[in-house]
């Protein structure tokens, strides 16, 4: 997927719908990291993504990280609809400012929602809201202890239970994985910056994908 604007700012609207038909496999990624730029007062950028995964199909939702810039305003919603035999690998990563440039995210708004349904019934629901001095909020020991990047990975497959123990051995001290039911595995990882987060994510995603990651991840 190519964002021809090079980033998202206030007033932008991006909508994407994709379907993996029955018995197919669909992998989606981005050409580079998404960027949420400074917005004008009263304006918010919006991203809406809807994935439909048919019977016996598999979808791999693997966009590169979204980088939040100082003054950003972003409202993002990912909806995924599965059938009974659908499989899914999903990764969403957020980077809170550009650490290499010494940027501190003291003013920003991010509303992020992920809803996954199976046969029209809720399977996974997650919502996060960051508002104001995001860096100060993340610095709290009970929140992120100063981490500058966050990732959520969802894996839905019949062999999810057997993947849990090997996956946990690949995690560092600031990541965790849990099994919700026999076929739903959830991982959340924190890292100091995007580089450290990728070092954690790339071997895990390669293992769950059972194939090399899309080429843009390697650049």
NUTORSE-409901 format. One line per 3 residues: number of its first residue (from 1); their letters; for each residue x, y, z of C-alpha. Coordinates in Angstrom, 3 decimals. Example, Ala and Ser with C-alpha at 12.3 -4.5 7.8 and 13.67 -1.06 7.14 Angstrom:
BEGIN
1) AS) 12.300:-4.500:7.800 | 13.670:-1.060:7.140
***
This chain:
BEGIN
1) XXX) 0.000:0.000:0.000 | 1.356:3.427:-0.951 | 0.402:6.617:0.835
4) XXX) 1.054:9.180:-1.906 | 0.806:12.038:0.602 | 3.813:10.715:2.518
7) XXX) 1.997:10.996:5.830 | -1.270:11.865:7.563 | -2.188:15.271:8.941
10) XXX) -5.327:16.974:10.167 | -8.256:16.746:7.766 | -6.877:13.769:5.821
13) XXX) -9.145:10.762:5.295 | -7.824:7.344:4.297 | -10.127:4.345:3.785
16) XXX) -9.038:0.846:2.802 | -11.125:-2.294:2.308 | -9.508:-5.615:1.366
19) XXX) -10.871:-9.148:1.075 | -9.130:-12.514:1.160 | -11.590:-14.742:-0.690
22) XXX) -12.246:-18.312:0.443 | -9.138:-20.477:0.259 | -6.720:-17.627:-0.537
25) XXX) -3.866:-15.943:1.319 | -3.434:-12.169:1.287 | -0.465:-10.248:2.700
28) XXX) -0.658:-6.474:3.035 | 2.150:-4.131:4.024 | 3.214:-0.518:3.485
31) XXX) 6.053:0.895:1.401 | 7.491:2.676:4.468 | 6.588:3.738:7.970
34) XXX) 3.397:5.785:8.169 | 3.759:9.278:9.636 | 1.203:11.245:11.599
37) XXX) 2.239:14.896:11.180 | 1.353:18.015:13.110 | -2.277:19.017:12.594
40) XXX) -3.950:22.420:12.616 | -6.176:23.209:15.623 | -9.513:21.450:15.406
43) XXX) -8.429:19.073:12.641 | -7.873:15.316:12.951 | -6.517:12.792:10.482
46) XXX) -8.603:9.654:10.062 | -7.659:6.147:8.928 | -10.271:3.413:8.485
49) XXX) -9.293:-0.111:7.463 | -11.666:-3.040:6.953 | -10.361:-6.542:6.248
52) XXX) -12.606:-9.481:5.353 | -11.152:-12.997:5.544 | -13.179:-15.790:3.950
55) XXX) -13.540:-19.484:4.841 | -10.201:-21.270:4.782 | -8.430:-18.004:3.902
58) XXX) -5.540:-16.290:5.649 | -4.784:-12.576:5.927 | -1.443:-11.154:7.036
61) XXX) -1.828:-7.511:8.049 | 1.776:-6.311:8.359 | 2.067:-2.549:7.896
64) XXX) 5.289:-0.944:9.044 | 5.182:1.218:12.126 | 3.229:4.455:12.480
67) XXX) 5.369:7.342:13.761 | 3.599:10.026:15.783 | 5.046:13.538:15.339
70) XXX) 4.758:16.450:17.732 | 1.308:18.034:17.448 | -0.310:15.097:15.628
73) XXX) -4.031:14.349:15.763 | -4.938:10.865:14.530 | -8.061:8.699:14.782
76) XXX) -7.470:5.161:13.505 | -9.799:2.132:13.379 | -9.000:-1.371:12.141
79) XXX) -11.938:-3.756:11.641 | -11.293:-7.407:10.741 | -14.088:-9.883:9.964
82) XXX) -13.255:-13.593:10.059 | -15.171:-16.749:9.224 | -14.985:-19.903:11.349
85) XXX) -11.965:-21.325:9.500 | -10.175:-18.037:8.758 | -6.593:-17.417:9.859
88) XXX) -4.995:-14.108:10.722 | -1.609:-12.602:11.504 | -1.854:-8.934:12.449
91) XXX) 0.800:-6.493:13.625 | 0.323:-2.827:14.519 | 3.270:-0.789:15.816
94) XXX) 3.364:2.770:17.139 | 6.450:4.970:17.573 | 6.105:7.968:19.858
97) XXX) 8.375:10.584:18.296 | 11.707:10.304:16.515 | 14.204:9.246:19.155
100) XXX) 17.198:9.682:16.837 | 16.336:13.380:16.508 | 15.773:13.857:20.221
103) XXX) 12.079:14.505:19.685 | 9.885:14.349:22.783 | 6.168:13.935:22.180
106) XXX) 4.682:16.470:24.576 | 1.627:17.369:22.485 | -0.395:14.856:20.513
109) XXX) -3.660:12.955:20.241 | -3.969:9.342:19.131 | -7.161:7.295:19.225
112) XXX) -6.586:3.715:18.108 | -9.149:0.908:17.934 | -8.848:-2.698:16.792
115) XXX) -11.986:-4.826:16.475 | -11.857:-8.441:15.300 | -15.048:-10.426:14.785
118) XXX) -15.525:-14.074:13.913 | -18.839:-15.098:12.385 | -20.177:-11.663:13.375
121) XXX) -19.281:-12.247:17.048 | -16.619:-10.230:18.919 | -13.298:-12.080:19.140
124) XXX) -10.880:-9.305:20.141 | -11.439:-5.662:20.994 | -8.772:-3.149:21.942
127) XXX) -8.797:0.619:22.281 | -6.080:3.097:23.259 | -6.240:6.866:23.626
130) XXX) -3.256:9.156:24.109 | -3.834:12.858:24.615 | -1.591:15.751:25.586
133) XXX) 1.882:15.097:26.992 | 2.276:11.537:25.703 | 5.931:11.307:26.748
136) XXX) 5.073:12.077:30.383 | 2.310:9.493:30.349 | 4.570:6.806:28.874
139) XXX) 7.272:7.621:31.424 | 5.120:6.318:34.296 | 6.449:2.983:35.628
142) XXX) 2.960:1.492:35.583 | 2.374:2.474:31.937 | 5.497:2.065:29.786
145) XXX) 8.471:3.032:31.992 | 9.729:5.459:29.342 | 9.341:3.215:26.286
148) XXX) 9.154:5.031:22.968 | 7.562:2.310:20.835 | 4.715:-0.164:21.196
151) XXX) 3.504:-3.130:19.144 | 0.470:-5.403:19.226 | 0.519:-8.763:17.449
154) XXX) -2.555:-10.983:16.998 | -2.329:-14.542:15.681 | -5.493:-16.545:14.960
157) XXX) -4.842:-20.119:13.839 | -5.532:-23.703:14.973 | -1.891:-24.086:16.080
160) XXX) -1.808:-20.897:18.165 | -1.563:-22.803:21.446 | 1.545:-24.646:20.313
163) XXX) 3.201:-21.361:19.301 | 2.956:-19.781:22.746 | 5.937:-21.356:24.528
166) XXX) 8.418:-20.886:21.632 | 7.201:-17.325:21.197 | 7.737:-16.461:24.846
169) XXX) 11.337:-17.632:24.586 | 11.878:-14.989:21.881 | 10.560:-12.115:23.996
172) XXX) 12.542:-9.650:26.055 | 11.679:-8.348:29.502 | 9.341:-5.657:28.142
175) XXX) 7.056:-7.912:26.106 | 4.451:-10.514:26.927 | 2.279:-13.060:25.143
178) XXX) -0.978:-14.706:26.191 | -3.330:-17.311:24.791 | -7.009:-16.303:24.741
181) XXX) -8.804:-19.519:23.909 | -7.154:-22.335:21.981 | -6.601:-20.471:18.709
184) XXX) -6.056:-16.804:19.652 | -2.595:-15.595:20.636 | -1.931:-11.991:21.659
187) XXX) 1.439:-10.288:22.065 | 2.290:-6.788:23.230 | 5.811:-5.401:23.220
190) XXX) 7.446:-2.194:24.419 | 10.840:-0.912:23.274 | 12.963:2.241:23.634
193) XXX) 12.627:3.122:19.933 | 11.609:1.784:16.522 | 14.942:0.057:15.883
196) XXX) 14.773:-1.911:19.128 | 11.136:-2.764:18.464 | 11.947:-4.151:15.019
199) XXX) 14.685:-6.346:16.503 | 11.992:-7.947:18.662 | 9.246:-8.075:16.035
202) XXX) 11.006:-9.296:12.909 | 12.003:-12.806:14.089 | 8.608:-13.276:15.745
205) XXX) 6.655:-12.230:12.652 | 8.877:-14.329:10.389 | 8.184:-17.356:12.569
208) XXX) 4.413:-16.795:12.673 | 4.292:-16.029:8.962 | 6.378:-19.136:8.168
211) XXX) 7.902:-17.138:5.318 | 10.174:-14.135:4.812 | 8.667:-10.791:5.709
214) XXX) 7.597:-8.523:2.820 | 10.581:-6.790:1.195 | 9.775:-3.263:2.455
217) XXX) 10.470:-4.539:5.980 | 14.054:-5.295:4.934 | 14.928:-1.797:3.664
***
